[in-house]
Amino acid sequence: MTLHDDAVLVLKNYEAQGQRGQQEQLRHTYLDHLSAHPDGVWKACRAGHITASALVIDPSRGRVLLTLHRKLQMWLQMGGHCEPGDATLAHAALREATEESGVPGLTLLPGGPVTLDRHPIPAPCNWHLDVQYAALAPADAVEAISDESLDLRWFAYDEVAGVADESVVRLLDRTRAAL
Protein backbone atom coordinates (compact mmCIF):
# COMPACT_ATOMS: atom_id res chain seq x y z
CA MET A 1 0.00 0.00 0.00
CA THR A 2 1.36 3.44 -0.91
CA LEU A 3 1.20 6.50 1.31
CA HIS A 4 -1.38 7.91 -1.11
CA ASP A 5 -3.51 4.76 -0.66
CA ASP A 6 -3.16 5.01 3.12
CA ALA A 7 -4.23 8.67 3.08
CA VAL A 8 -7.34 7.81 1.05
CA LEU A 9 -8.19 4.97 3.46
CA VAL A 10 -7.63 7.14 6.54
CA LEU A 11 -9.84 9.87 5.14
CA LYS A 12 -12.57 7.47 4.02
CA ASN A 13 -12.66 6.06 7.56
CA TYR A 14 -12.35 9.42 9.32
CA GLU A 15 -15.33 10.17 11.49
CA ALA A 16 -15.82 13.76 12.51
CA GLN A 17 -16.99 12.68 16.01
CA GLY A 18 -19.98 14.97 16.36
CA GLN A 19 -18.28 17.68 14.27
CA ARG A 20 -20.10 17.01 11.01
CA GLY A 21 -20.45 20.20 8.92
CA GLN A 22 -17.03 21.67 8.26
CA GLN A 23 -15.05 18.51 9.07
CA GLU A 24 -17.16 16.42 6.70
CA GLN A 25 -16.71 19.06 4.00
CA LEU A 26 -12.94 19.06 4.56
CA ARG A 27 -12.85 15.27 4.40
CA HIS A 28 -14.47 15.40 0.96
CA THR A 29 -12.13 18.22 -0.14
CA TYR A 30 -9.11 16.10 0.86
CA LEU A 31 -10.46 13.01 -0.91
CA ASP A 32 -11.23 15.03 -4.06
CA HIS A 33 -7.71 16.46 -3.94
CA LEU A 34 -6.15 13.00 -3.69
CA SER A 35 -8.36 11.71 -6.50
CA ALA A 36 -7.23 14.54 -8.77
CA HIS A 37 -3.56 14.50 -7.71
CA PRO A 38 -1.69 11.18 -7.49
CA ASP A 39 1.19 13.22 -5.98
CA GLY A 40 -1.14 14.93 -3.48
CA VAL A 41 0.70 13.65 -0.41
CA TRP A 42 4.02 15.19 -1.48
CA LYS A 43 5.37 18.71 -1.03
CA ALA A 44 6.03 18.90 -4.79
CA CYS A 45 2.28 18.96 -5.51
CA ARG A 46 1.76 22.63 -6.32
CA ALA A 47 -2.03 22.44 -6.03
CA GLY A 48 -1.52 21.78 -2.31
CA HIS A 49 -0.58 18.68 -0.38
CA ILE A 50 -1.44 16.52 2.57
CA THR A 51 0.58 17.17 5.73
CA ALA A 52 0.54 15.28 9.04
CA SER A 53 0.78 16.75 12.50
CA ALA A 54 0.33 15.75 16.12
CA LEU A 55 -0.46 17.68 19.26
CA VAL A 56 1.87 16.39 21.99
CA ILE A 57 -0.23 16.17 25.14
CA ASP A 58 0.45 15.23 28.75
CA PRO A 59 -3.03 14.62 30.21
CA SER A 60 -1.70 13.71 33.65
CA ARG A 61 -0.36 17.26 34.01
CA GLY A 62 -2.99 19.03 31.90
CA ARG A 63 -0.52 20.43 29.40
CA VAL A 64 0.53 20.41 25.75
CA LEU A 65 3.90 20.91 24.09
CA LEU A 66 3.96 23.56 21.36
CA THR A 67 6.73 24.69 19.06
CA LEU A 68 7.44 28.26 18.05
CA HIS A 69 7.72 27.63 14.32
CA ARG A 70 10.86 29.13 12.84
CA LYS A 71 9.31 30.32 9.55
CA LEU A 72 5.79 31.18 10.69
CA GLN A 73 6.74 32.63 14.10
CA MET A 74 3.62 31.04 15.62
CA TRP A 75 3.05 28.53 18.43
CA LEU A 76 1.89 25.34 16.74
CA GLN A 77 1.61 21.58 17.18
CA MET A 78 4.44 19.47 15.75
CA GLY A 79 4.02 18.48 12.13
CA GLY A 80 5.01 18.82 8.54
CA HIS A 81 5.44 17.22 5.17
CA CYS A 82 5.21 13.53 4.40
CA GLU A 83 8.51 11.91 3.46
CA PRO A 84 9.29 8.90 1.23
CA GLY A 85 10.01 6.70 4.29
CA ASP A 86 6.54 7.30 5.76
CA ALA A 87 4.40 4.20 5.24
CA THR A 88 1.29 5.84 6.71
CA LEU A 89 -0.04 9.26 7.68
CA ALA A 90 0.04 8.14 11.31
CA HIS A 91 3.74 7.30 10.91
CA ALA A 92 4.39 10.73 9.38
CA ALA A 93 2.60 12.49 12.25
CA LEU A 94 4.45 10.47 14.89
CA ARG A 95 7.81 10.97 13.14
CA GLU A 96 7.27 14.72 12.94
CA ALA A 97 6.15 14.93 16.58
CA THR A 98 9.18 12.95 17.76
CA GLU A 99 11.66 14.88 15.60
CA GLU A 100 10.34 18.31 16.52
CA SER A 101 9.71 17.65 20.22
CA GLY A 102 12.77 15.51 20.92
CA VAL A 103 10.53 13.36 23.15
CA PRO A 104 11.10 9.62 22.72
CA GLY A 105 8.29 7.18 23.41
CA LEU A 106 5.38 9.23 22.10
CA THR A 107 2.30 7.18 21.19
CA LEU A 108 -0.58 8.29 19.04
CA LEU A 109 -4.01 8.45 20.59
CA PRO A 110 -5.91 5.44 19.19
CA GLY A 111 -8.70 5.95 16.72
CA GLY A 112 -6.96 7.84 13.94
CA PRO A 113 -6.89 11.56 13.27
CA VAL A 114 -8.47 13.94 15.75
CA THR A 115 -9.31 16.65 13.22
CA LEU A 116 -8.57 18.10 9.80
CA ASP A 117 -7.32 21.63 9.09
CA ARG A 118 -6.84 23.25 5.68
CA HIS A 119 -4.75 26.41 5.64
CA PRO A 120 -3.18 28.57 2.94
CA ILE A 121 0.59 28.70 2.52
CA PRO A 122 2.74 30.91 0.30
CA ALA A 123 3.06 30.06 -3.38
CA PRO A 124 3.94 27.95 -5.19
CA CYS A 125 2.16 25.27 -3.13
CA ASN A 126 -0.96 27.19 -2.06
CA TRP A 127 -2.50 24.80 0.54
CA HIS A 128 -1.66 22.45 3.38
CA LEU A 129 -4.33 19.85 3.94
CA ASP A 130 -3.33 18.85 7.45
CA VAL A 131 -4.38 15.55 9.00
CA GLN A 132 -4.06 16.13 12.74
CA TYR A 133 -3.40 13.47 15.36
CA ALA A 134 -2.71 13.60 19.10
CA ALA A 135 0.44 12.10 20.63
CA LEU A 136 0.53 11.10 24.28
CA ALA A 137 3.75 12.03 26.05
CA PRO A 138 5.28 9.56 28.50
CA ALA A 139 5.24 10.61 32.17
CA ASP A 140 8.95 11.42 32.17
CA ALA A 141 8.90 13.40 28.90
CA VAL A 142 11.79 15.81 28.41
CA GLU A 143 11.65 17.96 25.31
CA ALA A 144 14.62 18.96 23.13
CA ILE A 145 14.41 21.81 20.64
CA SER A 146 15.00 21.04 16.95
CA ASP A 147 16.38 23.15 14.10
CA GLU A 148 12.83 23.81 12.94
CA SER A 149 11.84 25.64 16.12
CA LEU A 150 12.70 28.92 17.73
CA ASP A 151 11.36 27.65 21.05
CA LEU A 152 9.60 24.65 22.53
CA ARG A 153 7.41 24.98 25.60
CA TRP A 154 4.76 23.19 27.66
CA PHE A 155 1.52 25.14 28.10
CA ALA A 156 -1.35 24.43 30.48
CA TYR A 157 -4.59 23.77 28.62
CA ASP A 158 -6.02 27.15 29.65
CA GLU A 159 -2.93 29.01 28.36
CA VAL A 160 -3.16 27.74 24.78
CA ALA A 161 -5.82 30.21 23.59
CA GLY A 162 -3.55 33.08 24.69
CA VAL A 163 -0.55 31.97 22.62
CA ALA A 164 -1.84 29.93 19.67
CA ASP A 165 -4.31 30.47 16.87
CA GLU A 166 -7.82 29.05 16.58
CA SER A 167 -6.68 25.89 14.75
CA VAL A 168 -4.48 24.82 17.68
CA VAL A 169 -7.21 25.62 20.21
CA ARG A 170 -9.67 23.55 18.15
CA LEU A 171 -7.16 20.67 17.97
CA LEU A 172 -6.68 20.79 21.74
CA ASP A 173 -10.45 20.85 22.37
CA ARG A 174 -11.02 17.87 20.07
CA THR A 175 -8.07 16.00 21.57
CA ARG A 176 -9.41 16.51 25.09
CA ALA A 177 -12.85 15.32 23.96
CA ALA A 178 -11.24 12.21 22.42
CA LEU A 179 -9.42 11.44 25.66
C-alpha positions as CSV (number, residue, x, y, z in Angstrom):
1,M,0.0,0.0,0.0
2,T,1.4,3.4,-0.9
3,L,1.2,6.5,1.3
4,H,-1.4,7.9,-1.1
5,D,-3.5,4.8,-0.7
6,D,-3.2,5.0,3.1
7,A,-4.2,8.7,3.1
8,V,-7.3,7.8,1.1
9,L,-8.2,5.0,3.5
10,V,-7.6,7.1,6.5
11,L,-9.8,9.9,5.1
12,K,-12.6,7.5,4.0
13,N,-12.7,6.1,7.6
14,Y,-12.3,9.4,9.3
15,E,-15.3,10.2,11.5
16,A,-15.8,13.8,12.5
17,Q,-17.0,12.7,16.0
18,G,-20.0,15.0,16.4
19,Q,-18.3,17.7,14.3
20,R,-20.1,17.0,11.0
21,G,-20.4,20.2,8.9
22,Q,-17.0,21.7,8.3
23,Q,-15.1,18.5,9.1
24,E,-17.2,16.4,6.7
25,Q,-16.7,19.1,4.0
26,L,-12.9,19.1,4.6
27,R,-12.8,15.3,4.4
28,H,-14.5,15.4,1.0
29,T,-12.1,18.2,-0.1
30,Y,-9.1,16.1,0.9
31,L,-10.5,13.0,-0.9
32,D,-11.2,15.0,-4.1
33,H,-7.7,16.5,-3.9
34,L,-6.1,13.0,-3.7
35,S,-8.4,11.7,-6.5
36,A,-7.2,14.5,-8.8
37,H,-3.6,14.5,-7.7
38,P,-1.7,11.2,-7.5
39,D,1.2,13.2,-6.0
40,G,-1.1,14.9,-3.5
41,V,0.7,13.6,-0.4
42,W,4.0,15.2,-1.5
43,K,5.4,18.7,-1.0
44,A,6.0,18.9,-4.8
45,C,2.3,19.0,-5.5
46,R,1.8,22.6,-6.3
47,A,-2.0,22.4,-6.0
48,G,-1.5,21.8,-2.3
49,H,-0.6,18.7,-0.4
50,I,-1.4,16.5,2.6
51,T,0.6,17.2,5.7
52,A,0.5,15.3,9.0
53,S,0.8,16.8,12.5
54,A,0.3,15.8,16.1
55,L,-0.5,17.7,19.3
56,V,1.9,16.4,22.0
57,I,-0.2,16.2,25.1
58,D,0.5,15.2,28.8
59,P,-3.0,14.6,30.2
60,S,-1.7,13.7,33.7
61,R,-0.4,17.3,34.0
62,G,-3.0,19.0,31.9
63,R,-0.5,20.4,29.4
64,V,0.5,20.4,25.8
65,L,3.9,20.9,24.1
66,L,4.0,23.6,21.4
67,T,6.7,24.7,19.1
68,L,7.4,28.3,18.1
69,H,7.7,27.6,14.3
70,R,10.9,29.1,12.8
71,K,9.3,30.3,9.5
72,L,5.8,31.2,10.7
73,Q,6.7,32.6,14.1
74,M,3.6,31.0,15.6
75,W,3.1,28.5,18.4
76,L,1.9,25.3,16.7
77,Q,1.6,21.6,17.2
78,M,4.4,19.5,15.8
79,G,4.0,18.5,12.1
80,G,5.0,18.8,8.5
81,H,5.4,17.2,5.2
82,C,5.2,13.5,4.4
83,E,8.5,11.9,3.5
84,P,9.3,8.9,1.2
85,G,10.0,6.7,4.3
86,D,6.5,7.3,5.8
87,A,4.4,4.2,5.2
88,T,1.3,5.8,6.7
89,L,0.0,9.3,7.7
90,A,0.0,8.1,11.3
91,H,3.7,7.3,10.9
92,A,4.4,10.7,9.4
93,A,2.6,12.5,12.2
94,L,4.4,10.5,14.9
95,R,7.8,11.0,13.1
96,E,7.3,14.7,12.9
97,A,6.2,14.9,16.6
98,T,9.2,12.9,17.8
99,E,11.7,14.9,15.6
100,E,10.3,18.3,16.5
101,S,9.7,17.6,20.2
102,G,12.8,15.5,20.9
103,V,10.5,13.4,23.2
104,P,11.1,9.6,22.7
105,G,8.3,7.2,23.4
106,L,5.4,9.2,22.1
107,T,2.3,7.2,21.2
108,L,-0.6,8.3,19.0
109,L,-4.0,8.4,20.6
110,P,-5.9,5.4,19.2
111,G,-8.7,5.9,16.7
112,G,-7.0,7.8,13.9
113,P,-6.9,11.6,13.3
114,V,-8.5,13.9,15.7
115,T,-9.3,16.6,13.2
116,L,-8.6,18.1,9.8
117,D,-7.3,21.6,9.1
118,R,-6.8,23.3,5.7
119,H,-4.8,26.4,5.6
120,P,-3.2,28.6,2.9
121,I,0.6,28.7,2.5
122,P,2.7,30.9,0.3
123,A,3.1,30.1,-3.4
124,P,3.9,27.9,-5.2
125,C,2.2,25.3,-3.1
126,N,-1.0,27.2,-2.1
127,W,-2.5,24.8,0.5
128,H,-1.7,22.5,3.4
129,L,-4.3,19.8,3.9
130,D,-3.3,18.8,7.4
131,V,-4.4,15.6,9.0
132,Q,-4.1,16.1,12.7
133,Y,-3.4,13.5,15.4
134,A,-2.7,13.6,19.1
135,A,0.4,12.1,20.6
136,L,0.5,11.1,24.3
137,A,3.8,12.0,26.1
138,P,5.3,9.6,28.5
139,A,5.2,10.6,32.2
140,D,8.9,11.4,32.2
141,A,8.9,13.4,28.9
142,V,11.8,15.8,28.4
143,E,11.7,18.0,25.3
144,A,14.6,19.0,23.1
145,I,14.4,21.8,20.6
146,S,15.0,21.0,17.0
147,D,16.4,23.1,14.1
148,E,12.8,23.8,12.9
149,S,11.8,25.6,16.1
150,L,12.7,28.9,17.7
151,D,11.4,27.6,21.0
152,L,9.6,24.6,22.5
153,R,7.4,25.0,25.6
154,W,4.8,23.2,27.7
155,F,1.5,25.1,28.1
156,A,-1.3,24.4,30.5
157,Y,-4.6,23.8,28.6
158,D,-6.0,27.1,29.6
159,E,-2.9,29.0,28.4
160,V,-3.2,27.7,24.8
161,A,-5.8,30.2,23.6
162,G,-3.5,33.1,24.7
163,V,-0.5,32.0,22.6
164,A,-1.8,29.9,19.7
165,D,-4.3,30.5,16.9
166,E,-7.8,29.0,16.6
167,S,-6.7,25.9,14.7
168,V,-4.5,24.8,17.7
169,V,-7.2,25.6,20.2
170,R,-9.7,23.5,18.1
171,L,-7.2,20.7,18.0
172,L,-6.7,20.8,21.7
173,D,-10.5,20.8,22.4
174,R,-11.0,17.9,20.1
175,T,-8.1,16.0,21.6
176,R,-9.4,16.5,25.1
177,A,-12.8,15.3,24.0
178,A,-11.2,12.2,22.4
179,L,-9.4,11.4,25.7
